[in-house]
Amino acid sequence: MTKGLHIRERNLFLGLFLSGFVVGVLYITIFGKAAVHSTTLMSTYFFSKYKRMEFVSEELFLYTLKSRMSAFTVLWLTGLTVFGTAAVYAYVAWIGAALGITITTGAMKMGAQGILLCAASGLPHFVLYVPACYWLFRKICEMSGKRELKMRQWSSNKKLFYSYLLVWLTGALLFFAGAFLESYVNPLFLKTFLKKI
């Protein structure tokens, strides 16, 4: 039964993500052509400059960690309410739309090369983020749907709250590791990749 629920939830997450992705692709294709061609983002010029950039990894790490943890903490807090599941679903769709916009922009600016660069810019941190976010989103949805939560019986359900607090702590560790990969490893990986194309 539990396995079946997890499969349905996984399929729902995937469906929402793909729906958002399609919306992002259609948005850029229909409404964003002028903006795409007028920006230097995801262009040969942009990446030629990127190859010569020197990153301050410590500052990039702090910025990335703050950005990731802020979004996660807000979602985690919604899990303490009946709106947690809806918030997670909306966020998954938004991630899909953002990725659709990014990849479509890359494809329109640089063709297949742009798609490859989008993939490279997500490595290696997305290898950690994708399974971590799936697990964390599932936990937020589970918490949001708890009958005990809806009845606000916190005094008799301290164990429930503490187990959910452990979810936040686990998320903090995962995003710390992800931010490290994103700030220290990805720039080096992307620069090496750009030299080969």
N, C-alpha and C positions, 0 to 999 in steps of 0.2 A: 504493500500500500504506500509506504513512505517512498520507496524507489519510484513508483508510478507518479507520485506527486512531484518528485524532484525532476523527473523527465519532462513532465508537463510544464513545470516552472522554467526549466532550461529552454524548452521550445518556445515558451512565451517571451523570455528574454531575447532569444535569437530573432523571433518574429518582430519584436519592437525595434531591435537594433537595425535589422534589415529594412524595416519600414522607414525609419529615420534616415538611413543611408540613401534610400531611393528619393526621399524628399529633398535631401541635400544635393544630390546629383541633378534632380529636376530644377531645383531653385537656381543653381549656377547656370545650367544649360539654357533656361528660359529667361531669367532675369539678371543674371550676373555676368554676362559676356563682356559688357563694357568695362565693368570693374576689374575683371580678370586681366584684360589686355592693358589696362592703364596702371597696374601695379607691378612693381619689380619683384614682389614675393613669388617664390617658386619659379624663378626665371634663371636662365643661364648666367645673367649678370649677378643675380643675388648669390648664386652658389660659387661663382668665381671670387666674390668678396668673402664668402663664408670660409673658403679654403685658407684665406690669409688672416682670418680673425684669430685673436688670442683671447680665450675665455678665462674669466676669473671664476674658477670652478666653485670656490667657497660661496661666493655671492649667488651664483646660479643654483647651487644646492639649496641655500636658504630660501630663495624665491620659489623654487620648484616644490620644496617640502611644504612651505606655507600654503601654496596654491592647492596642492593635492589634499593636505590635511584639512583645510578649510571646507572644501566641498564634501569630503568624507564625514567630517564632524556634523555638518548641517544635516546630511542624510541620516546619520546615526541618531541624531536628536529627533528627527521625524519618526524614527522607529519607536519612540516612546509615546507616540500618538497613533490614532487610527488612520492618519494620513501617510504613514511611512511607506506602505506598499505603492500607493499612487505616486509618491515622490520618486521612488526608485524606478518605476516604470517610465515616468517622464524623463528621468535622467538618462536611462538606457537609450531611449529614442533620441535624445539630444546628442549623445555621444555618436550614435549612428549618423545623424545629420551632419555633425561637425566633420566626421571622417569622410562622408560623401562629398562635402564641399571641398575639403582639402585635396582629396584624390582627383576630383574632377578638375580643380584648378591646375594641379600638376600635369594632368593629361592634356589640358587645353594649351598650357604654356610650353610643355616640353615633350609631349607625346608619351610613348612607352617609357622613356627615360624618366619622366616625371613621376610615373607610377612606381617605378623602382626606387626612386629617391624617397618617396613617401614611405615605402616599406622599410627602407634603410634607416629613416629618421625615427622609426619606432622601435629600433633594436638597440640594446637587448632588453630594455626596461619593460616593453609590452609583454614579453614572455612571462614576466612576473605579474604585471598589472592585470592581465586578462583573467587568469584563474583566481587571483586574489579578490578582484572586484566581484566576480561571480559568487564566490563564497560569502563575501561581506554583504552583498545585496540580498542574498538569500536569507542571511541571518536577520537583516533589518526587516524584511518582509515577514519572517516568522515572528519576530518580536511584536511588530505592529498588529498582527492578527491574534495575539494572545488574549484569551477571555479575561485572564487576571488583570491584564493591562487596561482593558476597556472598563473594568470595574474599579480601577485605581486602588487596588488592595495592596499598596506598597508595604504597609506595616507587616503583613503576613506573607509577603512575597519578596523578601530581601534576597533570597537565593536567586530568584529570577533576575532581579536588577544586577546583582553582582556578576552573574554569568554573562549578562549583556554588556556590562562594563569591560569584561574580559575580551569581548568582541572588539571594542574600541581600542584596547591596548594592543591586540593582535594586529588590527588595522594600522595602528601607528607604527609598529615595527615593520610591517610590509611596505608601507609607503615611505618609510625612512630608507629601506633598502632600495626601493624603486627610484627614489629621488637621487640616491647615490649613483645608481647606474645611469640615470638620465643626465646627470650633471658632470660626472667624471669619465664615464665610459663611452656614452653615445657620441659626444663631440669628436673624440678620437676615432671612433669607428666610422663616423660619417665623413670625416676628413679623408681617411684612408680610402673609403668607398669612392669619394668624389675624384680622387687622383686616378682611379682606374677607369673612369668613364669619359 
